[in-house]
Amino acid sequence: MLRILVVDDAAFMRMTLKKMLEEFGHEVIGEAVDGNDAVEKYKELKPDLVTMDITMPNKDGITATKEIKQYDPSAKVLISSAMGQETMVKEAIIAGAVDFIVKPINPQRMMNAVAKIAKS
């Protein structure tokens, strides 16, 4: 079981992800609404995994991922975004993300990605 921080500016998406992750047997220990909130909550909660949206107000997910990785190089960040363009995927991986999932999120794909991260 992983302790997970869910980051998305859309409340519906956070709720959907939380439900999905809890159904897989994981614990959602916190939620964040933007990149600034994500970095603060990461430092406070020290989750095993962060699911991170890219497009958010105040600070985007790629910038937040870079800051989290600077704070904790072993942090595991799973990027999720409706923008599945190759440049975004590359930016996310360069920023330190361990995987990238395109929205709408396929529950099986999410389960596989989280399981892979849990083993690493």
Buried (B, 14 or more C-beta within 10 A) or exposed (E): EBBBBBBBBBEEBBBBBBEBBEEBEBEBBBBBBBBBBBBEBBEEBEBBBBBBBBBBEEBBBBBBBBBBBEEEEEBBBBBBBEEEEEEBBEBBBEBBBBBBBBBEBEEEEBBEBBEEBBEE
